[in-house]
Amino acid sequence: MSTFSPLNAKTHGDTHGTSESQSSSIRPGKTQYRLIEYVEDLERYRPGGYHPLKVGDDLNDGRYRLVDKLGYGGYSTIWLARDLHMARYVAVKVITADASLNASEASLLCSLNKSPSKPGREIIPPLIEQFWAIGPNGKHRCLVTLPARMSLFDAKEASTFRLFRPKVAQSIIAQLIRGVAFLHSEDIVHGDLHLGNILIPFPEAIDRFPTSELYKKFGEPEPEAVIRIDGNPLSEGVPANVYIPGWFGTCSDDIVLGEEKIIISDFGESFNPHKTLRLSTKTLPILQPPEARFSDEPLSFASDIWTLACTIWEIFGQRPLFEAFYATADRVTAEQVDVLGILPPEWWKNWKRRLEWFNEDGELNLKPGSSWGQDGMRRTWENRFGYCIQGPRAEAGLETVTEQEKRAFEMMIRSMLVFRPNERATAEQVLHSEWMKGWGQPALEESRALLNQ
């Protein structure tokens, strides 16, 4: 659950639902309904599935009135609601009936809320409360937290240059590192770090606006009629209308590039790492660490560190460090070797298609017909830093990275992207890295001072 943002499900799949490892009794058959883009799977409005809701509905004995839809996932719909008791806005995640009994997010967030205050705790969303809603499709667990207006992925997509201002990027990265360090100190692995799971919350000032004023500023939610293809009436558990998640006017560069406060959401396979669990199946292939492919070791703190490094790079610049148009396991491995060098010997030998990209020494295979295509050029770390970070900043008229910061940044990221998991930097070490001390933490302190003013 956590804090919720709009439209993530369109770009990152089930970013708001509970773990994909949970089984579901829902088995969609032939499509029954006319297609509506950017909404939840209508076939899942059946016993065990989604709770049919509409804007204006009241939940929890009339306390929460639904104002608009923020997002959806394979196991939930997420709504912006007005808390009529506290005169504030909240996010209400309504989980499918079949996933409600085993929703571990609620107990995890409750546990984290009780943790001693320490650096990084502030970007883990507090669970305001949870309650149950009973409907035609079953009994649904509902989780209430602070609302978010968009993810970092959506923020970058909305920006003209897909870039954050340098100070903003530094502040966001510092908060993210602090948050992961806090989770790891509590013996929790996030398991699914990426830009879609890092959210920008609404400012507290929004609570002063009644719903009518919100609608005047950003527009009212527009319902889309649910229509059966065969023309028959809808069954009891299917809503008459659904809603495309709203944006609330967050697409201007001023807001996108000026916002700095973030919250981590949607724990992928959060757990005590001493249990034997594999890497989250939801983690984007291009972000998965090499041990996900070459090792039988369970999900670990080190796995989080790898995805954290990839996410930091993408926040810092315009494009990701590892790129593949079609991210097969082999292409992802080739990207990793291209940047970081040859794999450990036992993994290198087990990579059966390595010679399509490299020779046995890890050098580029430049023979005709190799998988590198026509350019035959190694895209080194230095190359990627230029066209992912430095070049786009210059083109956008933003401050470029100084040589001193570049060295500290590279040292930090490379320490996190060591192939062998047990040799990677820990979150605590990253928290105390030269880059954090010289750039990340100062930028965060500066942004907090500005916010306080």
Secondary structure as UniProt FT lines:
FT   HELIX           8..12
FT   TURN            20..21
FT   TURN            37..38
FT   HELIX           42..44
FT   TURN            47..48
FT   TURN            55..56
FT   STRAND          58..59
FT   TURN            60..63
FT   STRAND          64..73
FT   TURN            74..75
FT   STRAND          76..83
FT   TURN            84..87
FT   STRAND          88..95
FT   HELIX           97..100
FT   TURN            101..102
FT   HELIX           104..113
FT   TURN            119..120
FT   HELIX           121..123
FT   STRAND          129..135
FT   TURN            136..137
FT   STRAND          138..145
FT   STRAND          147..151
FT   HELIX           152..158
FT   HELIX           166..185
FT   TURN            186..187
FT   HELIX           195..197
FT   STRAND          198..201
FT   HELIX           204..208
FT   HELIX           211..218
FT   STRAND          223..225
FT   TURN            229..230
FT   TURN            236..237
FT   STRAND          241..243
FT   TURN            248..249
FT   HELIX           253..258
FT   STRAND          263..264
FT   TURN            273..274
FT   TURN            281..282
FT   HELIX           285..287
FT   HELIX           291..294
FT   HELIX           301..316
FT   HELIX           329..340
FT   HELIX           345..350
FT   TURN            352..353
FT   HELIX           354..356
FT   TURN            360..361
FT   TURN            368..369
FT   TURN            371..372
FT   HELIX           381..385
FT   HELIX           386..390
FT   HELIX           391..395
FT   TURN            396..397
FT   HELIX           403..416
FT   HELIX           421..423
FT   HELIX           427..431
FT   HELIX           434..435
FT   HELIX           436..440
FT   HELIX           441..452
//
